[in-house]
Amino acid sequence: MYGRDILEKKQFSYLIKVIAFFWLVTKIWSYKTWITERVYPVIPPLDILKDVPAFVHIILFGVSLLALLMTLFIKENRLLLIFLFSSELLSCALDTVRWQPWEYMYLCFILM
């Protein structure tokens, strides 16, 4: 029974790493969604978030990429996944354009 638990933990760790890899690729591919220098406007869901400086968007994007890279290359850590989830929620709270189906999918996978 002990060997089976180790195998399940390894499989879960590999699953998290695969999800993090594809999420990283998707975020890099759609980087214009996560920065404010783009053709279409930033549309915050609340008026109080309208005047958030552009560097905040870039910092949140960078933090997210860094957390995904750390998830890929270090041992799976629950605190790191919580940090990633939180940074993604903050970033999505700044712009409704970021509310994409794939973003929800990755957030749900990491939450589980």
MODELLER restraints for C-alpha pairs under 7 A, 6 or more apart:
rsr = mdl.restraints
at = mdl.atoms
rsr.add(forms.Gaussian(group=physical.xy_distance, feature=features.Distance(at['CA:13:A'], at['CA:76:A']), mean=6.12, stdev=0.5))
rsr.add(forms.Gaussian(group=physical.xy_distance, feature=features.Distance(at['CA:17:A'], at['CA:71:A']), mean=6.44, stdev=0.5))
rsr.add(forms.Gaussian(group=physical.xy_distance, feature=features.Distance(at['CA:17:A'], at['CA:72:A']), mean=5.14, stdev=0.5))
rsr.add(forms.Gaussian(group=physical.xy_distance, feature=features.Distance(at['CA:20:A'], at['CA:68:A']), mean=5.57, stdev=0.5))
rsr.add(forms.Gaussian(group=physical.xy_distance, feature=features.Distance(at['CA:20:A'], at['CA:71:A']), mean=6.64, stdev=0.5))
rsr.add(forms.Gaussian(group=physical.xy_distance, feature=features.Distance(at['CA:20:A'], at['CA:72:A']), mean=6.42, stdev=0.5))
rsr.add(forms.Gaussian(group=physical.xy_distance, feature=features.Distance(at['CA:21:A'], at['CA:72:A']), mean=6.70, stdev=0.5))
rsr.add(forms.Gaussian(group=physical.xy_distance, feature=features.Distance(at['CA:23:A'], at['CA:106:A']), mean=6.75, stdev=0.5))
rsr.add(forms.Gaussian(group=physical.xy_distance, feature=features.Distance(at['CA:24:A'], at['CA:65:A']), mean=6.49, stdev=0.5))
rsr.add(forms.Gaussian(group=physical.xy_distance, feature=features.Distance(at['CA:24:A'], at['CA:68:A']), mean=6.20, stdev=0.5))
rsr.add(forms.Gaussian(group=physical.xy_distance, feature=features.Distance(at['CA:32:A'], at['CA:38:A']), mean=6.18, stdev=0.5))
rsr.add(forms.Gaussian(group=physical.xy_distance, feature=features.Distance(at['CA:33:A'], at['CA:97:A']), mean=6.86, stdev=0.5))
rsr.add(forms.Gaussian(group=physical.xy_distance, feature=features.Distance(at['CA:33:A'], at['CA:98:A']), mean=6.21, stdev=0.5))
rsr.add(forms.Gaussian(group=physical.xy_distance, feature=features.Distance(at['CA:34:A'], at['CA:57:A']), mean=6.65, stdev=0.5))
rsr.add(forms.Gaussian(group=physical.xy_distance, feature=features.Distance(at['CA:34:A'], at['CA:61:A']), mean=6.14, stdev=0.5))
rsr.add(forms.Gaussian(group=physical.xy_distance, feature=features.Distance(at['CA:35:A'], at['CA:57:A']), mean=5.75, stdev=0.5))
rsr.add(forms.Gaussian(group=physical.xy_distance, feature=features.Distance(at['CA:35:A'], at['CA:58:A']), mean=5.76, stdev=0.5))
rsr.add(forms.Gaussian(group=physical.xy_distance, feature=features.Distance(at['CA:36:A'], at['CA:42:A']), mean=6.48, stdev=0.5))
rsr.add(forms.Gaussian(group=physical.xy_distance, feature=features.Distance(at['CA:36:A'], at['CA:54:A']), mean=5.90, stdev=0.5))
rsr.add(forms.Gaussian(group=physical.xy_distance, feature=features.Distance(at['CA:36:A'], at['CA:57:A']), mean=6.99, stdev=0.5))
rsr.add(forms.Gaussian(group=physical.xy_distance, feature=features.Distance(at['CA:42:A'], at['CA:95:A']), mean=5.71, stdev=0.5))
rsr.add(forms.Gaussian(group=physical.xy_distance, feature=features.Distance(at['CA:43:A'], at['CA:95:A']), mean=5.06, stdev=0.5))
rsr.add(forms.Gaussian(group=physical.xy_distance, feature=features.Distance(at['CA:43:A'], at['CA:96:A']), mean=5.67, stdev=0.5))
rsr.add(forms.Gaussian(group=physical.xy_distance, feature=features.Distance(at['CA:43:A'], at['CA:97:A']), mean=6.84, stdev=0.5))
rsr.add(forms.Gaussian(group=physical.xy_distance, feature=features.Distance(at['CA:44:A'], at['CA:50:A']), mean=5.86, stdev=0.5))
rsr.add(forms.Gaussian(group=physical.xy_distance, feature=features.Distance(at['CA:44:A'], at['CA:93:A']), mean=7.00, stdev=0.5))
rsr.add(forms.Gaussian(group=physical.xy_distance, feature=features.Distance(at['CA:44:A'], at['CA:94:A']), mean=5.07, stdev=0.5))
rsr.add(forms.Gaussian(group=physical.xy_distance, feature=features.Distance(at['CA:44:A'], at['CA:95:A']), mean=4.37, stdev=0.5))
rsr.add(forms.Gaussian(group=physical.xy_distance, feature=features.Distance(at['CA:44:A'], at['CA:96:A']), mean=5.82, stdev=0.5))
rsr.add(forms.Gaussian(group=physical.xy_distance, feature=features.Distance(at['CA:45:A'], at['CA:93:A']), mean=6.93, stdev=0.5))
rsr.add(forms.Gaussian(group=physical.xy_distance, feature=features.Distance(at['CA:45:A'], at['CA:95:A']), mean=6.61, stdev=0.5))
rsr.add(forms.Gaussian(group=physical.xy_distance, feature=features.Distance(at['CA:45:A'], at['CA:96:A']), mean=6.13, stdev=0.5))
rsr.add(forms.Gaussian(group=physical.xy_distance, feature=features.Distance(at['CA:49:A'], at['CA:94:A']), mean=6.26, stdev=0.5))
rsr.add(forms.Gaussian(group=physical.xy_distance, feature=features.Distance(at['CA:57:A'], at['CA:91:A']), mean=6.75, stdev=0.5))
rsr.add(forms.Gaussian(group=physical.xy_distance, feature=features.Distance(at['CA:60:A'], at['CA:87:A']), mean=6.28, stdev=0.5))
rsr.add(forms.Gaussian(group=physical.xy_distance, feature=features.Distance(at['CA:60:A'], at['CA:91:A']), mean=6.11, stdev=0.5))
rsr.add(forms.Gaussian(group=physical.xy_distance, feature=features.Distance(at['CA:64:A'], at['CA:84:A']), mean=5.95, stdev=0.5))
rsr.add(forms.Gaussian(group=physical.xy_distance, feature=features.Distance(at['CA:64:A'], at['CA:87:A']), mean=6.28, stdev=0.5))
rsr.add(forms.Gaussian(group=physical.xy_distance, feature=features.Distance(at['CA:64:A'], at['CA:88:A']), mean=6.71, stdev=0.5))
rsr.add(forms.Gaussian(group=physical.xy_distance, feature=features.Distance(at['CA:67:A'], at['CA:80:A']), mean=6.79, stdev=0.5))
rsr.add(forms.Gaussian(group=physical.xy_distance, feature=features.Distance(at['CA:67:A'], at['CA:84:A']), mean=5.76, stdev=0.5))
rsr.add(forms.Gaussian(group=physical.xy_distance, feature=features.Distance(at['CA:81:A'], at['CA:110:A']), mean=6.93, stdev=0.5))
rsr.add(forms.Gaussian(group=physical.xy_distance, feature=features.Distance(at['CA:85:A'], at['CA:107:A']), mean=6.59, stdev=0.5))
rsr.add(forms.Gaussian(group=physical.xy_distance, feature=features.Distance(at['CA:92:A'], at['CA:98:A']), mean=5.47, stdev=0.5))
rsr.add(forms.Gaussian(group=physical.xy_distance, feature=features.Distance(at['CA:92:A'], at['CA:99:A']), mean=6.36, stdev=0.5))
